[in-house]
Amino acid sequence: MRRLGSVQRKMPCVFVTEVKEEPSTKREHQPFKVLATETVSHKALDADIYNAIPTEKVDGTCCYVTNYKGQPYLWARLDRKPNKLAEKRFKNFLHSKQNSKGWVPVEKNNKQYCWHSSVVSYEFEIALVLRHHPDDPGLLEISAVPLSDLLEQTLELIGTNINGNPYGLGSKKHPLHLLIPHGAFQIRNLPTLKHSDLLSWFDGCREGKIEGIVWHCNDGCLIKVHRHHLGLCWPIPDTYMNSKPVIINMNLNKYEYAFDAKCLFNHFSKIDNQKFGRLKDIILNV
């Protein structure tokens, strides 16, 4: 299968959108909604949307893995509200030698991003990744993956304190964060590209209990539709991701490292090869 597109900028909606002067259900204090019309956009048509690969849009923080100072690093997109100070800092950043495509490096001891330390071990350059089991598409798998295997990929970081934790991971006392490669969850039985059919699919079937759809087009273009575009709510109580069983693949012996007893990777190794009914059911003795 061809390599899927990389998220580097805001994705356009598959439909032409219009603004309605009604309070937003997506953002607090926003007095308007952006809703999809029934017309497929020119950008989607130009990108050959009908031959694109539809995938689940995962609700998380967008991340990127690339080499930095000779070793793989996880980078996170840093969003700032527009103001004069932010604009000045951004211009300085663009002209600096450390600029790397607009991403901000996340280091182990960086307090601003300390929650990333529970998903990536920089000491051993490995990460906790959630994706489909290679032999069973109906089964999810959490595994330890070398950062070098994720180079030049964009991912979503989901976790306990991210975007309201729509997938029910962990707890505030024992937070859990996982990386998901973009495009990892392909949609197999999507209806025709019509507003009414997609609305019925999102609202009426188990597979539609997701945040949205991202189409990966042949030219690398990414096109999306969010539940909010169709007037539907997000987050929802029971997501499709949380309806699937998940297995732990955390054999750390192949790394030949001495993992700290308090390390999250070590706690996962204690439940290696165990299967759970859903992500919410994973309990770590930490």
N, C-alpha and C positions, 0 to 999 in steps of 0.2 A: 504494500500500500504506500502511496506517496506520502511524504512528510507534510503534516498539516501546517496551516499558517501560524504566524507568530503575532501575538498581540502587542503592538507598539503604539497604537493611537486609538482614539475613540472610534467605535464601530458604528456605521450607519444602520438605520432600521431597514428591514426588508420592504416595508411599506412606506409610502409617502405619509408623513405625519402632519397633524394639525394641533394647534394650541386651543384648549378649552379653558375659559375663565371659571374654573372650579378648583377648590382646594385639592392639592396633591395628596395622594395616598402613599407616595413614595418618599417624599421629603417634607419634614415638618416646616410649617410657616411658608411653604411655597403656595401662592394663591392660584396656580394654574396647573393643568395637566397636559402632557404631551401624549396624544392618542394616535393610533394608526388608522388610516383610512383603508378603503378596500383596494387601493391602487398599488401595485408592486412598483417600487422605485426604479428609476433609470439606472442608478448605481448597481442595484441587484441584477437587473437585466444585462447590463454591460459586462458584469462579472460572471455571466452564465449560471445564474442561481439554480436553474433547474437541473444542472449536472454537478452541483456542489454536494459536499458531505455534511449532513446535519449532525450536530453534537449538542450535548447538554451544556447550557451556560451555568457554570458553578458560581455560587455566591461567596466570594472571598476577596483577599487582597492579591493584586497582580504582582508576580515576582518573576525574576529572570536570573539565569545562571550563566556566568561567563568568567573567564580568567581575569584575575586582578592581582598584580604583584607576584605573578608566577604560580598562583594556585587558584582553584575554582572557588568562586564566591557566590553567595545568594544576594541578589539585589532586590530592593522593594521600591515600587513607584511611590514617590512622595508628593502628595497633593497639597497645594497651598491656596488659600483664598487670595484672589488678586488684590494687591495694594501696592503702593509705591515702594515700600521696603522690600516686599517679596520680589517685585519686578527688578529692582536693583541687584538683589542677591542672585536672581536667576541669570541676569546678563553676565555677572561676574563668573557664575558657574559655567556658562556656555563658553567663556573664553579661557577657562582654566585647563590645565593639562590633564586633570583627573576626570574630566567629563567623559561619561560612558553612556551615550545615547539617552540621557535623561533619567538614569536610574541612580538610586542612592545605595552605597554599599552597606550591608547589615553585618556588623561584627559582633562577636560573642560578648564583648564587654560594653557595647554601645547601649547605654541605659534607655535611650529613646526607643530602641527596638529589642529590648531584652526578651520579649516573648518569643522571638525567633530562636532563642537558644534551646527551646524544647522541641524544635523540629529539625535542627541542623547541628551536627557535631563538627565544629571547625577543626578540632584537634585531630579527628580521624577522617574528615572530609566525607561524611556520609549524611543522608537525609532520610526522614520518614516519608514514604510516598504511598498514596492510596490510588489504586487503579484496579481494573478487572484482572481476575486470575487468568493466566495465559491459557489454561486448559478448560476453563468454565466461565463463559461470559456472564452467567447469572450469579457469579460469586465475586465479591470484592476481596482485595488482598492489601494488607498493610505490610510493607517490607522496608528493609534498610537498603538504600541505593547509593552508590558512590556519586558524589557531585559531578565527577568527571563524565558520568553517563548521562547527565542532564545538561551538558554544556550547550549554550546557544538556544535553549528552550525557554519559553515562557510558561508559567505555572500559576495556579491559584492556591493561595494559602488559606485553608479553612481551619477554624479552631474555636476554642471556648469563648474568647473575648473578641471575636471578629464579626462585625456586621450583625450582632445580635445572636450569633451562634445558631443559625437556622437548622443545622444538622444534629444538634443535641449532643455535641462531643464533651466528654469529661465533666469537670466541675470547676468552680472558682478556686477550690482548695487544691485540686489536682488538674490543672489545665492541660489540654491536649491539642496539638496542632499538627496538621498533615498537609503535604504538598500534593497537588493533582495536576499532572501535565495537561495543558490546554488540548482539547479535542479527545481526551482519554475515553469519554463516555459517548460513543456514537449512538444515534437514534435510528432504530431499524424500521419501525413501522409508522413513519410520519405520514399524515394525510396530505392531500394536494395543497398547493400553496395558494389557499384562499382564506381570506379573513375569517369567514364563518366556520370553515373546517378546522382551522387552527384554534379558534376560540372554543369549539366543542371538544377538541383534543385536550387542551389544557384543563378544561373545566370538568371533563367527564370520564377520563381514563387514568389508570394508575401511572402509566408512563409519562403522563402530562403533569405530574406533580413535581415540577421543576421550576427554576427561576426563569428560564428562557431557553432559546435556541440560538446557536451560533453556526452559520453555514460557512464551511471552509471551501472556497472557490479554487478552481484550477490555476488561476493567475496569482494566488496567494492572498487575495482580498478576503476579508472577513465581514460577514453581514449578520445582523442579529435581530431578534425580536424578544422583548421582555414581556412578562405577564402584564406589567403596568401599561404597556402599549395597547393592550386589548381590554383595559379596564378591570383587570383581575388583581387580586391582592397578593402580596408577597411581603414577609414570609408566610408560610402555611404550616399547620400543625404536623402533618405527616408527609414528608418529602419522599419522592421515589427512591432517592439514595438510601434512605433509612428503611426501605422495605426489603433490601437485599441482605443476605447473610454475608459475613466477612470472616476471613481466615487470617491468622497472624503468621507471617513468614519472617522470622527474626533470628535466624541462625548466625550468630556473630562470630563463630569460630573461624570462619574464612578470612576474617580481618586480622586475626592474630594480634589484637590490641587488648590492653587491660582496661576495660571500661569501669568507670567509677560506680560504686554500689548504688549511688543516688541518681545515676544517669537514667534518663527516660528509656534509652535504648536497652539498658540492662533490665529494666522492669518489663519491657516488652519481650525480652528473651526468655523470661520466666513463664510466659504463656505462648511460647513458640508452638506453632502447628495447632493451636486451639481455634475452634470455630465458634462464632457468635451469631445469634439470630439477626442482629443489626448493629450498627455503629454505637447506638445508645447503650447497648448491653455490655460493652467492653469495660471491665473493671480492673484497674491496676492496683496492686498492693504497694502503694507508695506512702 
